[in-house]
């Protein structure tokens, strides 16, 4: 591990991204469960923030627990959950949603229905994305609907395979319509608001750990968290060292098991 600017002993709360940080979806990264267990044993709070929409918060908590990291639903905030909250707060009753089961579940939890006759188009990762979904979204936007997205990730990895994420779908709609999406996931102000409301923490003693310098590090910066990048996900050690501005992490983690030894 290369620590750059701060003392880990001052960190009271750890927030982990999920995809590319805690797991590669099908399995945890080495030493992850043991490290999180040690952090909790030393009275550190652990939370998770993810743009994942494959599962709901409840589903993600159950998956983490099954993999050896006991997790409660309220310890997770996702972009789909934040999006559903946003629409509920705006008293929006239906959206045209492009995404997976987790997104649909979160919308349903807030009594928001999915309709192809909505004033809102919401995009996310969708492994079943089709030409006709694209056409429906574009038709709605040309008729005046507003475009929203759950994040800015270009791709994600599963066992070495690269899968398109939400940004390619968003960009396809933007290219056809000329509309620019409002982002409700990382690194948006709205997700910051939700995280700070859902988790009891102090930003100055919180460390956000992610794998993407394009979304995770700017989000940590926006929240006034300390930031650390892992090098087993989307970002290499070299990329992290060369990062500048809001993409520059406070620390680079090459081996997650070292984390618990530093507090």
N, C-alpha and C positions, 0 to 999 in steps of 0.2 A: 504494500500500500504506500502511496505517496501522499502525504498530508501537506497541504499548501499554506493555509492561512490560519488555522484555528486549533484549539484544544478540544479533543473529543470528550474529555471528562466533563465539560460544561453542557454537553448535549443531554437533555432530559426526554426528548421526544424524537422518535425516528419514524419517518414516513417513507414507505417504499412504493415505487412503481411496481407493477406486476409483470407484464409481458416484457421479456428480455432482461429483467432485473431479478425477480424472485423465481420465475420459471420460464421455460421455453414452451409452455402450454401443457405438453404431455408429461413433463417431469420437472422437479425443482432443480435449480442449479446446485452443484456440490456445496455442502456445508451450510446451506441456507437455513434449513430447519433448526440445526444446532445453534447457529449464530443468533437467530431470533429468540430461541428459548433462553439463551444466556442473557440477552438484552433485557428480557422480561424478568429474569431471576435477579437482575441488578436494578430492579424497580424503574426501568425505562419504559415509557409508553411506546407502543408500536401501532401504526396505522398504515393504510394502503390507499393510494389514489391512482386510478387507472382510467384510460379511455376505452377499455375493453367493453364491448357490447355483446359478446357471445353469450354471456350469462348475466343475470341480475346480480345485485349486491349479495343477496341471499345465496344464489348459486355459486358465486365466487367464494364466499365464506365457507360453504360446504365443501367445495373443491380443495381449498387450502387446508381445511381440517382433515379431510381424507388423505391428503399428502403428508400430513405430519406437522402442520402448523395450525394449532387450534385458533379459530378466528370467529368473532361475532360479526353479524351483519353490520352493526353500527360502527365497526372499526374500518369500514370500507366506504369510500366515496368514488363513484364512477361518473364519467361524463354523461352517460345516458340518464343516471339518477339526477344529475345536476340539470340536464336539459328538461326532464319531466318536471322538476321543481320550478324551473324558469317559466314554463308554459302554464303551470298551475297558478303561479303568482300573477301572471298576466291574464288570467281567466280565459285562457284558450282551451277550448273543449275538444278539438280534434286537430290532427296533423297528418300529412302524408309522409310516412316514415319509411326510409330505405335502410334496412339494418337487420340484425339478428334477433334471436329470441330474447336476449337480455334487454335489449332496447324496448322491445314490445312489452315485456313484463313490467319494466319501470314506468312506461307510459300508462299501462293498465292500473298500476298501483296508485296512480294519481287521478284515476278516472278520466284519462284522456284517450279518446278513441282514434283509431287509424282509419283515415278516409281518403279516397282519391278525389274528393271535392272540398279540400281544405285550403285555407289562406296561408298555410305554413307547409314548407317542404323541409324535412329534416333528414340529413344523410349521415351514414356511419359505415362501418365495415359491413359488407354484405356479400357473402360467398355465393349467393344466388342472384346477384345483380344481372339484369338483362337489358336488352335494347328497349323493351317495352316499359320497364321501370324508368329508364332514362327519359323516354318520350313523355311519359305521364308527368314526371317532375318538371320537364321543360315546358310542357303545355300549361301547367299550373302557374309557373313563374311568368310566362308571357301574358297570362290573364291577371297578373297582379300579386300572386303569392310571394311571400318572402322566403329566402333560402337560409337555412341554418345547418351547421355541421357539428359533430361531436368532437372533432379534433383535427390535427394537422399532420398525422403520421402518414408517411408515404408507403411504408411496408412494415411487416413484422415477420419474425422467423419462427418456424416450427421444425425442430430437429434438422436444422441446416437448410430447410426449404424456405424460400422467400415468397411471402404471400402479400398481395396488394392490400393496403389498409384503406382508410376512409378518404384520404386526400385525392387519389386518382378519380374516385367517383364524384367528389365535390368539384374537381377541376373539369370533368367532362360536362357537368351541368353548367358550370360557369362559362365554359367555352361556347356552348350552344346559345345561352341566354344573355350573356354579358352581365349577369347578376353576380355580386360578390357576397359570399356566405358570411354570416355572423357566426363566430366560433364560440361554442359553449363548453368545450373541454379545454385541455391544456393548450396554450398557457393563458387562458382568458381571465378577465376580471370576474366574470360570473362564477367560474369554478373556484377561484380564490375565495370569493364571498361564501360559497357553500362549505368549503373546507374549514374556513375559520369559524363558521357557525356550528358545524357538526362536531368538530373535535375540540376538546378543551386543551389548549396549548398556548405557549408563549412563543411567537415567531423567533425571538432572539436565541432561544435554546432548543430550536428544532432543526434537525438535519433531514433534508429530502434527498433520497437516493434513487437515481434512475439510470437509464442506459442511453438516452437520446439527448444529445446536446441541443437539438433544434426545438424540442418541446419541454423536456423535463427541467433543464437548467434555466431557461427563461421563466418557467412557472415558479421555480424555487426563488429566483431573484424577485419576481413580482410579489411574492408572499413575504419577502424579507427573511426567508429561511437560509440557513447554511446549505450548501449543495455538494453532493458527491456523485461522481459518475462511475459506474462499473464498466469494466472492459470486456465482459463476456457477452455483451448484447450488441447494440447497433454501433457503438462507438469504440474505436481502438484507443490504446494508450497515446499514440502519436496524435490522433485527432483531438483528444482531450487536452494535450499539452499545447496544441496550436490554437485552441479555441480562444476567442476574444469577446469582450463585452459581456452581455447577459448570457452568452453561451458558455462562458468560462466557469468551470466548477471550482469550488474551494478545495476539493480533494479528489484524488483518483484512487479507486479501489480495484486493485488487481487480484486480490484474494479476499473474499468476503469473511473468511473465518478470522482474519486479523482484527476485524471491527470490534468484536467484543473484548479483545485484549487491550484496547486503547482507552476504555472508559473506566 
